Amino acid sequence: MNGAPAIEFDGVWKAFKRHSGRALLRTHLVQFLRGRVKPAPPFHALKNITFRMQPGESVAILGANGAGKSTLLSLVAGLVPPDRGRVLVNGRVSPLLELGSGFNTDLTGTENLRLYASLLGIRRRRLSEITPAIIEFAELGDFMDEPLRALSTGMVMRLAFSVAIHVDPDILLIDEVLAVGDQKFQQKCFDRILRFRREGKTILCVSHASGLVQHLSDRAIWLDRGDLMLDGPIADVIDAYEGRLRSPS
């Protein structure tokens, strides 16, 4: 395909520091004075990852817990920088990651809506145009004028999801967030994501539900302990990944 990619990773590495574990203060002091303190080796969440996504592609990231999936999404969202390599993102990104984690519980639903939208780069005039649709989709009604601490976790997630999908993103990042509200509302969210796909938006998603990602994606990337194991058609990657899970360790 020609043209600039929507997302490109070129030799990307990302590591995090480990804690050395619990010990008594006097033990740490003795080790320090004797020169025995050694820093714990870092945890390499991603190791030399290279791939690209063209605009309009929908790709699923597969892997066990600790494989590096959420770290990869965080790099695309710009929440953390790579240690080495290059991450290129072209277009407005709307991350559906840990919905509602950035909200202020002392502010009302309406105030949090405005704050969250501004963080996603939405201008005031555009926000006034889309606010009615956000509130209608979230189905919160009069609760929008209540402090967020008075709302249930599910209601907060519904508001965050509604804001994220109404900011007209070019790239949608999804990390296990479709457990939003009751079954009817979950289906409503899933239908909206499918609509994004039909509109040619770029979608990068993480889910342990293989049936779900097959509906959302044609291609998959399998990560294992930070290594890219396989990148290809989603049915082939799921077969390889689930085959590994079934095989004796």
CYANA upper distance limits for C-alpha pairs under 8 A (distance plus 0.5 A):
  1 MET  CA     54 GLN  CA      7.88
  4 ALA  CA     54 GLN  CA      7.95
  4 ALA  CA     90 ASN  CA      8.20
  5 PRO  CA     52 ARG  CA      6.98
  5 PRO  CA     53 MET  CA      6.21
  5 PRO  CA     54 GLN  CA      5.04
  5 PRO  CA     55 PRO  CA      6.71
  5 PRO  CA     89 VAL  CA      8.25
  5 PRO  CA     90 ASN  CA      7.54
  6 ALA  CA     52 ARG  CA      8.14
  6 ALA  CA     53 MET  CA      6.15
  6 ALA  CA     54 GLN  CA      5.63
  6 ALA  CA     55 PRO  CA      5.40
  6 ALA  CA     88 LEU  CA      8.27
  6 ALA  CA     89 VAL  CA      6.18
  6 ALA  CA     90 ASN  CA      5.43
  6 ALA  CA     91 GLY  CA      7.40
  6 ALA  CA    171 ILE  CA      8.18
  6 ALA  CA    202 THR  CA      7.74
  7 ILE  CA     52 ARG  CA      6.06
  7 ILE  CA     53 MET  CA      5.57
  7 ILE  CA     54 GLN  CA      7.44
  7 ILE  CA     76 VAL  CA      8.07
  7 ILE  CA     87 VAL  CA      7.97
  7 ILE  CA     88 LEU  CA      6.12
  7 ILE  CA     89 VAL  CA      5.17
  7 ILE  CA     90 ASN  CA      7.03
  8 GLU  CA     50 THR  CA      7.96
  8 GLU  CA     51 PHE  CA      6.40
  8 GLU  CA     52 ARG  CA      4.69
  8 GLU  CA     53 MET  CA      6.83
  8 GLU  CA     86 ARG  CA      8.33
  8 GLU  CA     87 VAL  CA      6.28
  8 GLU  CA     88 LEU  CA      5.46
  8 GLU  CA     89 VAL  CA      7.11
  9 PHE  CA     49 ILE  CA      6.87
  9 PHE  CA     50 THR  CA      5.30
  9 PHE  CA     51 PHE  CA      5.77
  9 PHE  CA     52 ARG  CA      6.67
  9 PHE  CA     85 GLY  CA      8.04
  9 PHE  CA     86 ARG  CA      6.37
  9 PHE  CA     87 VAL  CA      5.28
  9 PHE  CA     88 LEU  CA      7.03
 10 ASP  CA     48 ASN  CA      8.19
 10 ASP  CA     49 ILE  CA      7.03
 10 ASP  CA     50 THR  CA      5.09
 10 ASP  CA     51 PHE  CA      7.28
 10 ASP  CA     85 GLY  CA      6.08
 10 ASP  CA     86 ARG  CA      5.61
 10 ASP  CA     87 VAL  CA      7.05
 11 GLY  CA     47 LYS  CA      8.32
 11 GLY  CA     48 ASN  CA      4.84
 11 GLY  CA     49 ILE  CA      5.55
 11 GLY  CA     50 THR  CA      5.67
 11 GLY  CA     84 ARG  CA      7.64
 11 GLY  CA     85 GLY  CA      5.17
 11 GLY  CA     86 ARG  CA      7.19
 12 VAL  CA     46 LEU  CA      7.51
 12 VAL  CA     47 LYS  CA      7.02
 12 VAL  CA     48 ASN  CA      5.27
 12 VAL  CA     49 ILE  CA      5.34
 12 VAL  CA     50 THR  CA      7.13
 12 VAL  CA     82 PRO  CA      6.80
 12 VAL  CA     83 ASP  CA      7.86
 12 VAL  CA     84 ARG  CA      6.00
 12 VAL  CA     85 GLY  CA      4.70
 12 VAL  CA     86 ARG  CA      6.47
 12 VAL  CA     87 VAL  CA      7.68
 13 TRP  CA     44 HIS  CA      8.00
 13 TRP  CA     45 ALA  CA      8.21
 13 TRP  CA     46 LEU  CA      5.61
 13 TRP  CA     47 LYS  CA      5.23
 13 TRP  CA     48 ASN  CA      5.66
 13 TRP  CA     49 ILE  CA      7.22
 13 TRP  CA     82 PRO  CA      6.52
 13 TRP  CA     83 ASP  CA      6.06
 13 TRP  CA     84 ARG  CA      5.58
 13 TRP  CA     85 GLY  CA      6.89
 14 LYS  CA     44 HIS  CA      6.47
 14 LYS  CA     45 ALA  CA      6.14
 14 LYS  CA     46 LEU  CA      5.52
 14 LYS  CA     47 LYS  CA      7.30
 14 LYS  CA     82 PRO  CA      5.88
 14 LYS  CA     83 ASP  CA      5.66
 14 LYS  CA     84 ARG  CA      7.60
 15 ALA  CA     42 PRO  CA      6.58
 15 ALA  CA     43 PHE  CA      5.83
 15 ALA  CA     44 HIS  CA      4.64
 15 ALA  CA     45 ALA  CA      5.90
 15 ALA  CA     46 LEU  CA      7.38
 15 ALA  CA     83 ASP  CA      7.57
 16 PHE  CA     42 PRO  CA      6.04
 16 PHE  CA     43 PHE  CA      5.68
 16 PHE  CA     44 HIS  CA      6.98
 16 PHE  CA     45 ALA  CA      7.67
 17 LYS  CA     40 ALA  CA      8.03
 17 LYS  CA     41 PRO  CA      7.72
 17 LYS  CA     42 PRO  CA      5.13
 17 LYS  CA     43 PHE  CA      6.70
 18 ARG  CA     40 ALA  CA      6.34
 18 ARG  CA     41 PRO  CA      7.16
 18 ARG  CA     42 PRO  CA      6.02
 18 ARG  CA     43 PHE  CA      6.88
 19 HIS  CA     40 ALA  CA      7.15
 20 SER  CA     39 PRO  CA      7.50
 20 SER  CA     40 ALA  CA      6.01
 23 ALA  CA     27 THR  CA      6.86
 23 ALA  CA     28 HIS  CA      7.36
 24 LEU  CA     28 HIS  CA      7.12
 25 LEU  CA     29 LEU  CA      6.80
 26 ARG  CA     30 VAL  CA      6.59
 27 THR  CA     31 GLN  CA      6.67
 28 HIS  CA     32 PHE  CA      6.54
 28 HIS  CA     37 VAL  CA      8.17
 29 LEU  CA     33 LEU  CA      6.60
 30 VAL  CA     34 ARG  CA      6.63
 31 GLN  CA     35 GLY  CA      6.56
 31 GLN  CA     36 ARG  CA      5.36
 31 GLN  CA     37 VAL  CA      6.00
 32 PHE  CA     36 ARG  CA      6.42
 32 PHE  CA     37 VAL  CA      5.82
 44 HIS  CA    225 ARG  CA      8.45
 44 HIS  CA    226 GLY  CA      7.01
 45 ALA  CA     66 GLY  CA      7.98
 45 ALA  CA     67 ALA  CA      7.51
 45 ALA  CA     68 GLY  CA      5.53
 45 ALA  CA     71 THR  CA      7.38
 45 ALA  CA    225 ARG  CA      7.24
 45 ALA  CA    226 GLY  CA      5.35
 46 LEU  CA     68 GLY  CA      6.35
 46 LEU  CA     71 THR  CA      8.11
 46 LEU  CA     72 LEU  CA      8.05
 46 LEU  CA    225 ARG  CA      8.02
 46 LEU  CA    226 GLY  CA      4.47
 46 LEU  CA    227 ASP  CA      6.84
 47 LYS  CA    226 GLY  CA      5.81
 47 LYS  CA    227 ASP  CA      6.02
 47 LYS  CA    228 LEU  CA      8.37
 48 ASN  CA     85 GLY  CA      8.14
 48 ASN  CA    227 ASP  CA      7.94
 49 ILE  CA    227 ASP  CA      7.55
 49 ILE  CA    228 LEU  CA      6.80
 53 MET  CA     57 GLU  CA      6.78
 53 MET  CA     59 VAL  CA      8.41
 54 GLN  CA    202 THR  CA      8.21
 55 PRO  CA    200 GLY  CA      8.03
 55 PRO  CA    201 LYS  CA      7.43
 55 PRO  CA    202 THR  CA      6.02
 56 GLY  CA    197 ARG  CA      7.85
 56 GLY  CA    200 GLY  CA      4.97
 56 GLY  CA    201 LYS  CA      5.26
 56 GLY  CA    202 THR  CA      4.84
 56 GLY  CA    203 ILE  CA      7.92
 57 GLU  CA    200 GLY  CA      8.08
 57 GLU  CA    201 LYS  CA      7.81
 57 GLU  CA    202 THR  CA      5.59
 57 GLU  CA    203 ILE  CA      6.95
 57 GLU  CA    217 SER  CA      8.41
 57 GLU  CA    218 ASP  CA      8.49
 58 SER  CA    197 ARG  CA      7.83
 58 SER  CA    202 THR  CA      6.20
 58 SER  CA    203 ILE  CA      4.98
 58 SER  CA    204 LEU  CA      6.40
 58 SER  CA    205 CYS  CA      8.40
 58 SER  CA    216 LEU  CA      7.22
 58 SER  CA    217 SER  CA      5.26
 58 SER  CA    218 ASP  CA      6.88
 58 SER  CA    219 ARG  CA      7.30
 59 VAL  CA    203 ILE  CA      6.75
 59 VAL  CA    204 LEU  CA      5.53
 59 VAL  CA    205 CYS  CA      6.95
 59 VAL  CA    216 LEU  CA      8.40
 59 VAL  CA    217 SER  CA      5.68
 59 VAL  CA    218 ASP  CA      7.05
 59 VAL  CA    219 ARG  CA      5.46
 59 VAL  CA    220 ALA  CA      5.76
 59 VAL  CA    221 ILE  CA      7.80
 60 ALA  CA    204 LEU  CA      6.37
 60 ALA  CA    205 CYS  CA      5.36
 60 ALA  CA    206 VAL  CA      6.29
 60 ALA  CA    207 SER  CA      8.12
 60 ALA  CA    213 VAL  CA      6.66
 60 ALA  CA    216 LEU  CA      8.37
 60 ALA  CA    217 SER  CA      6.52
 60 ALA  CA    219 ARG  CA      6.93
 60 ALA  CA    220 ALA  CA      5.07
 60 ALA  CA    221 ILE  CA      6.79
 60 ALA  CA    234 ILE  CA      8.19
 61 ILE  CA     69 LYS  CA      6.84
 61 ILE  CA    204 LEU  CA      7.87
 61 ILE  CA    205 CYS  CA      6.59
 61 ILE  CA    206 VAL  CA      5.54
 61 ILE  CA    207 SER  CA      7.90
 61 ILE  CA    220 ALA  CA      6.26
 61 ILE  CA    221 ILE  CA      5.45
 61 ILE  CA    222 TRP  CA      6.49
 61 ILE  CA    223 LEU  CA      7.71
 62 LEU  CA     69 LYS  CA      7.75
 62 LEU  CA    206 VAL  CA      7.04
 62 LEU  CA    207 SER  CA      7.56
 62 LEU  CA    208 HIS  CA      7.64
 62 LEU  CA    220 ALA  CA      7.46
 62 LEU  CA    221 ILE  CA      6.57
 62 LEU  CA    222 TRP  CA      5.20
 62 LEU  CA    223 LEU  CA      6.64
 62 LEU  CA    238 ILE  CA      8.38
 62 LEU  CA    241 TYR  CA      8.25
 63 GLY  CA     67 ALA  CA      6.01
 63 GLY  CA     68 GLY  CA      8.39
 63 GLY  CA     69 LYS  CA      7.50
 63 GLY  CA    208 HIS  CA      8.40
 63 GLY  CA    222 TRP  CA      6.19
 63 GLY  CA    223 LEU  CA      5.59
 63 GLY  CA    224 ASP  CA      6.35
 63 GLY  CA    241 TYR  CA      8.07
 64 ALA  CA    223 LEU  CA      8.45
 64 ALA  CA    224 ASP  CA      7.48
 66 GLY  CA    224 ASP  CA      8.46
 66 GLY  CA    225 ARG  CA      6.75
 66 GLY  CA    226 GLY  CA      8.46
 67 ALA  CA    223 LEU  CA      6.03
 67 ALA  CA    224 ASP  CA      5.19
 67 ALA  CA    225 ARG  CA      4.74
 67 ALA  CA    226 GLY  CA      5.85
 67 ALA  CA    227 ASP  CA      8.28
 68 GLY  CA     72 LEU  CA      6.66
 68 GLY  CA    223 LEU  CA      7.18
 68 GLY  CA    224 ASP  CA      7.93
 68 GLY  CA    225 ARG  CA      7.01
 68 GLY  CA    226 GLY  CA      5.69
 69 LYS  CA     73 LEU  CA      7.03
 69 LYS  CA    206 VAL  CA      7.37
 69 LYS  CA    223 LEU  CA      7.52
 70 SER  CA     74 SER  CA      6.60
 70 SER  CA    175 ASP  CA      7.63
 70 SER  CA    206 VAL  CA      8.21
 71 THR  CA     75 LEU  CA      6.78
 72 LEU  CA     76 VAL  CA      7.00
 73 LEU  CA     77 ALA  CA      6.67
 73 LEU  CA    173 LEU  CA      7.35
 73 LEU  CA    175 ASP  CA      8.41
 73 LEU  CA    204 LEU  CA      8.41
 74 SER  CA     78 GLY  CA      6.64
 74 SER  CA     79 LEU  CA      5.70
 74 SER  CA     80 VAL  CA      6.61
 75 LEU  CA     79 LEU  CA      6.50
 75 LEU  CA     80 VAL  CA      5.88
 75 LEU  CA     81 PRO  CA      6.62
 75 LEU  CA     82 PRO  CA      7.43
 75 LEU  CA     87 VAL  CA      7.83
 76 VAL  CA     87 VAL  CA      7.64
 76 VAL  CA     88 LEU  CA      8.44
 76 VAL  CA     89 VAL  CA      7.23
 77 ALA  CA     93 VAL  CA      7.10
 77 ALA  CA     94 SER  CA      8.32
 77 ALA  CA     95 PRO  CA      6.99
 77 ALA  CA    173 LEU  CA      8.32
 82 PRO  CA     86 ARG  CA      7.57
 82 PRO  CA     87 VAL  CA      7.85
 91 GLY  CA    169 PRO  CA      8.03
 91 GLY  CA    170 ASP  CA      5.83
 91 GLY  CA    171 ILE  CA      7.09
 92 ARG  CA    169 PRO  CA      5.60
 92 ARG  CA    170 ASP  CA      5.60
 92 ARG  CA    171 ILE  CA      6.67
 93 VAL  CA    120 LEU  CA      8.44
 93 VAL  CA    169 PRO  CA      6.05
 93 VAL  CA    170 ASP  CA      6.64
 93 VAL  CA    171 ILE  CA      5.26
 93 VAL  CA    172 LEU  CA      6.54
 93 VAL  CA    173 LEU  CA      7.87
 94 SER  CA    120 LEU  CA      7.62
 94 SER  CA    164 ALA  CA      6.21
 94 SER  CA    165 ILE  CA      7.76
 94 SER  CA    167 VAL  CA      8.04
 94 SER  CA    169 PRO  CA      6.05
 94 SER  CA    170 ASP  CA      8.31
 94 SER  CA    171 ILE  CA      6.76
 94 SER  CA    172 LEU  CA      5.62
 94 SER  CA    173 LEU  CA      6.78
 95 PRO  CA    164 ALA  CA      7.48
 95 PRO  CA    172 LEU  CA      6.51
 95 PRO  CA    173 LEU  CA      5.12
 95 PRO  CA    174 ILE  CA      6.99
 96 LEU  CA    161 PHE  CA      7.28
 96 LEU  CA    164 ALA  CA      7.31
 96 LEU  CA    172 LEU  CA      7.84
 96 LEU  CA    173 LEU  CA      6.10
 96 LEU  CA    174 ILE  CA      5.37
 96 LEU  CA    175 ASP  CA      6.78
 96 LEU  CA    177 VAL  CA      7.23
 97 LEU  CA    173 LEU  CA      7.82
 97 LEU  CA    174 ILE  CA      6.84
 97 LEU  CA    175 ASP  CA      5.90
 97 LEU  CA    176 GLU  CA      8.34
 97 LEU  CA    177 VAL  CA      7.51
 98 GLU  CA    175 ASP  CA      8.12
 98 GLU  CA    177 VAL  CA      7.76
 99 LEU  CA    156 VAL  CA      8.31
 99 LEU  CA    157 MET  CA      5.80
 99 LEU  CA    160 ALA  CA      6.16
 99 LEU  CA    161 PHE  CA      7.21
 99 LEU  CA    177 VAL  CA      7.75
100 GLY  CA    156 VAL  CA      6.50
100 GLY  CA    157 MET  CA      6.09
100 GLY  CA    159 LEU  CA      8.34
100 GLY  CA    160 ALA  CA      5.93
102 GLY  CA    116 TYR  CA      8.24
103 PHE  CA    112 ASN  CA      6.58
103 PHE  CA    116 TYR  CA      7.88
104 ASN  CA    112 ASN  CA      7.21
104 ASN  CA    148 LEU  CA      7.67
105 THR  CA    147 PRO  CA      6.77
105 THR  CA    148 LEU  CA      5.00
105 THR  CA    149 ARG  CA      5.38
106 ASP  CA    147 PRO  CA      6.02
106 ASP  CA    148 LEU  CA      6.75
106 ASP  CA    149 ARG  CA      7.08
107 LEU  CA    111 GLU  CA      6.33
107 LEU  CA    112 ASN  CA      6.72
107 LEU  CA    146 GLU  CA      8.47
107 LEU  CA    147 PRO  CA      5.64
107 LEU  CA    148 LEU  CA      6.62
108 THR  CA    112 ASN  CA      6.67
108 THR  CA    144 MET  CA      6.79
108 THR  CA    145 ASP  CA      5.89
108 THR  CA    146 GLU  CA      5.50
108 THR  CA    147 PRO  CA      4.49
108 THR  CA    148 LEU  CA      5.95
109 GLY  CA    113 LEU  CA      6.56
109 GLY  CA    143 PHE  CA      7.61
109 GLY  CA    144 MET  CA      4.81
109 GLY  CA    145 ASP  CA      6.44
109 GLY  CA    146 GLU  CA      6.84
109 GLY  CA    147 PRO  CA      6.93
109 GLY  CA    148 LEU  CA      6.35
109 GLY  CA    159 LEU  CA      8.22
110 THR  CA    114 ARG  CA      6.94
110 THR  CA    144 MET  CA      5.80
110 THR  CA    145 ASP  CA      6.75
111 GLU  CA    115 LEU  CA      6.76
112 ASN  CA    116 TYR  CA      6.41
113 LEU  CA    117 ALA  CA      6.57
113 LEU  CA    159 LEU  CA      8.02
113 LEU  CA    160 ALA  CA      8.20
113 LEU  CA    163 VAL  CA      7.28
114 ARG  CA    118 SER  CA      6.63
114 ARG  CA    127 LEU  CA      7.99
115 LEU  CA    119 LEU  CA      6.89
116 TYR  CA    120 LEU  CA      6.98
116 TYR  CA    160 ALA  CA      8.43
116 TYR  CA    163 VAL  CA      8.02
117 ALA  CA    121 GLY  CA      7.03
117 ALA  CA    122 ILE  CA      5.98
117 ALA  CA    127 LEU  CA      7.77
117 ALA  CA    163 VAL  CA      7.17
117 ALA  CA    164 ALA  CA      8.29
117 ALA  CA    167 VAL  CA      7.91
118 SER  CA    122 ILE  CA      5.60
118 SER  CA    123 ARG  CA      7.23
118 SER  CA    124 ARG  CA      8.38
120 LEU  CA    167 VAL  CA      8.20
122 ILE  CA    126 ARG  CA      7.01
122 ILE  CA    127 LEU  CA      6.73
122 ILE  CA    167 VAL  CA      7.39
123 ARG  CA    127 LEU  CA      6.60
124 ARG  CA    128 SER  CA      6.77
125 ARG  CA    129 GLU  CA      7.11
126 ARG  CA    130 ILE  CA      6.96
127 LEU  CA    131 THR  CA      6.32
128 SER  CA    132 PRO  CA      8.37
130 ILE  CA    134 ILE  CA      6.78
130 ILE  CA    166 HIS  CA      7.40
130 ILE  CA    167 VAL  CA      8.43
131 THR  CA    135 ILE  CA      6.75
132 PRO  CA    136 GLU  CA      6.60
133 ALA  CA    137 PHE  CA      6.55
133 ALA  CA    166 HIS  CA      8.23
134 ILE  CA    138 ALA  CA      6.71
134 ILE  CA    159 LEU  CA      8.11
134 ILE  CA    162 SER  CA      5.88
134 ILE  CA    163 VAL  CA      6.35
134 ILE  CA    166 HIS  CA      7.05
135 ILE  CA    139 GLU  CA      6.74
135 ILE  CA    140 LEU  CA      6.99
135 ILE  CA    141 GLY  CA      7.41
135 ILE  CA    144 MET  CA      8.27
135 ILE  CA    159 LEU  CA      8.04
135 ILE  CA    162 SER  CA      8.11
136 GLU  CA    140 LEU  CA      7.89
136 GLU  CA    141 GLY  CA      7.94
137 PHE  CA    162 SER  CA      6.68
138 ALA  CA    155 MET  CA      8.30
138 ALA  CA    158 ARG  CA      5.80
138 ALA  CA    159 LEU  CA      5.78
138 ALA  CA    161 PHE  CA      8.35
138 ALA  CA    162 SER  CA      6.18
140 LEU  CA    144 MET  CA      6.64
140 LEU  CA    155 MET  CA      7.72
140 LEU  CA    159 LEU  CA      8.31
142 ASP  CA    146 GLU  CA      8.09
143 PHE  CA    151 LEU  CA      7.99
146 GLU  CA    150 ALA  CA      7.06
146 GLU  CA    151 LEU  CA      8.18
147 PRO  CA    151 LEU  CA      7.92
148 LEU  CA    156 VAL  CA      7.72
151 LEU  CA    155 MET  CA      6.55
151 LEU  CA    156 VAL  CA      7.10
152 SER  CA    156 VAL  CA      6.95
153 THR  CA    157 MET  CA      6.75
154 GLY  CA    158 ARG  CA      6.70
154 GLY  CA    180 VAL  CA      6.55
154 GLY  CA    181 GLY  CA      5.69
155 MET  CA    159 LEU  CA      6.86
155 MET  CA    181 GLY  CA      7.55
156 VAL  CA    160 ALA  CA      6.79
157 MET  CA    161 PHE  CA      6.52
157 MET  CA    180 VAL  CA      6.73
157 MET  CA    181 GLY  CA      8.33
158 ARG  CA    162 SER  CA      6.56
158 ARG  CA    180 VAL  CA      6.60
158 ARG  CA    181 GLY  CA      7.35
159 LEU  CA    163 VAL  CA      6.77
160 ALA  CA    164 ALA  CA      6.71
161 PHE  CA    165 ILE  CA      6.82
162 SER  CA    166 HIS  CA      6.78
163 VAL  CA    167 VAL  CA      7.09
165 ILE  CA    169 PRO  CA      7.76
169 PRO  CA    201 LYS  CA      8.21
170 ASP  CA    201 LYS  CA      6.04
170 ASP  CA    202 THR  CA      6.70
171 ILE  CA    201 LYS  CA      6.61
171 ILE  CA    202 THR  CA      5.16
171 ILE  CA    203 ILE  CA      6.27
171 ILE  CA    204 LEU  CA      8.12
172 LEU  CA    201 LYS  CA      7.91
172 LEU  CA    202 THR  CA      6.74
172 LEU  CA    203 ILE  CA      5.34
172 LEU  CA    204 LEU  CA      6.83
173 LEU  CA    203 ILE  CA      6.60
173 LEU  CA    204 LEU  CA      5.55
173 LEU  CA    205 CYS  CA      6.24
174 ILE  CA    203 ILE  CA      8.16
174 ILE  CA    204 LEU  CA      6.84
174 ILE  CA    205 CYS  CA      4.94
174 ILE  CA    206 VAL  CA      6.56
175 ASP  CA    205 CYS  CA      6.37
175 ASP  CA    206 VAL  CA      5.29
175 ASP  CA    207 SER  CA      6.99
176 GLU  CA    205 CYS  CA      8.41
176 GLU  CA    206 VAL  CA      6.51
176 GLU  CA    207 SER  CA      5.66
176 GLU  CA    208 HIS  CA      8.25
178 LEU  CA    186 GLN  CA      6.57
178 LEU  CA    189 CYS  CA      7.55
178 LEU  CA    190 PHE  CA      7.69
179 ALA  CA    186 GLN  CA      6.82
180 VAL  CA    185 PHE  CA      7.36
180 VAL  CA    186 GLN  CA      6.11
180 VAL  CA    189 CYS  CA      8.44
181 GLY  CA    185 PHE  CA      6.26
181 GLY  CA    186 GLN  CA      6.82
182 ASP  CA    186 GLN  CA      6.69
183 GLN  CA    187 GLN  CA      6.74
184 LYS  CA    188 LYS  CA      6.87
185 PHE  CA    189 CYS  CA      6.77
186 GLN  CA    190 PHE  CA      6.70
187 GLN  CA    191 ASP  CA      6.54
188 LYS  CA    192 ARG  CA      6.84
189 CYS  CA    193 ILE  CA      6.89
190 PHE  CA    194 LEU  CA      6.77
191 ASP  CA    195 ARG  CA      6.70
192 ARG  CA    196 PHE  CA      6.89
193 ILE  CA    197 ARG  CA      6.97
194 LEU  CA    198 ARG  CA      6.84
194 LEU  CA    216 LEU  CA      7.33
195 ARG  CA    199 GLU  CA      6.73
196 PHE  CA    200 GLY  CA      7.07
196 PHE  CA    201 LYS  CA      6.00
197 ARG  CA    201 LYS  CA      5.90
197 ARG  CA    202 THR  CA      7.70
197 ARG  CA    203 ILE  CA      7.73
197 ARG  CA    216 LEU  CA      8.11
205 CYS  CA    213 VAL  CA      8.08
206 VAL  CA    213 VAL  CA      8.38
207 SER  CA    212 LEU  CA      8.09
207 SER  CA    213 VAL  CA      7.22
209 ALA  CA    213 VAL  CA      7.07
210 SER  CA    214 GLN  CA      6.69
210 SER  CA    238 ILE  CA      7.69
211 GLY  CA    215 HIS  CA      7.15
212 LEU  CA    216 LEU  CA      7.07
213 VAL  CA    217 SER  CA      6.20
214 GLN  CA    218 ASP  CA      7.30
214 GLN  CA    234 ILE  CA      7.26
214 GLN  CA    235 ALA  CA      8.06
217 SER  CA    234 ILE  CA      7.47
218 ASP  CA    233 PRO  CA      6.50
218 ASP  CA    234 ILE  CA      5.88
219 ARG  CA    231 ASP  CA      7.95
219 ARG  CA    232 GLY  CA      6.05
219 ARG  CA    233 PRO  CA      4.96
219 ARG  CA    234 ILE  CA      4.81
219 ARG  CA    235 ALA  CA      8.50
220 ALA  CA    231 ASP  CA      6.38
220 ALA  CA    232 GLY  CA      6.29
220 ALA  CA    233 PRO  CA      6.69
220 ALA  CA    234 ILE  CA      5.19
220 ALA  CA    237 VAL  CA      6.62
220 ALA  CA    238 ILE  CA      8.24
221 ILE  CA    228 LEU  CA      7.67
221 ILE  CA    229 MET  CA      8.11
221 ILE  CA    230 LEU  CA      6.28
221 ILE  CA    231 ASP  CA      4.97
221 ILE  CA    232 GLY  CA      7.26
221 ILE  CA    237 VAL  CA      7.59
222 TRP  CA    228 LEU  CA      6.52
222 TRP  CA    229 MET  CA      5.94
222 TRP  CA    230 LEU  CA      5.70
222 TRP  CA    231 ASP  CA      6.98
222 TRP  CA    237 VAL  CA      7.27
222 TRP  CA    241 TYR  CA      7.52
223 LEU  CA    227 ASP  CA      5.99
223 LEU  CA    228 LEU  CA      5.23
223 LEU  CA    229 MET  CA      6.17
223 LEU  CA    230 LEU  CA      8.00
224 ASP  CA    228 LEU  CA      7.07
224 ASP  CA    229 MET  CA      7.03
230 LEU  CA    237 VAL  CA      7.05
231 ASP  CA    237 VAL  CA      7.45
232 GLY  CA    236 ASP  CA      7.36
232 GLY  CA    237 VAL  CA      6.74
233 PRO  CA    237 VAL  CA      6.85
234 ILE  CA    238 ILE  CA      6.52
235 ALA  CA    239 ASP  CA      6.65
236 ASP  CA    240 ALA  CA      6.77
237 VAL  CA    241 TYR  CA      6.52
238 ILE  CA    242 GLU  CA      6.38
239 ASP  CA    243 GLY  CA      6.32
240 ALA  CA    244 ARG  CA      6.79
241 TYR  CA    245 LEU  CA      6.98
242 GLU  CA    246 ARG  CA      6.75
243 GLY  CA    247 SER  CA      6.69
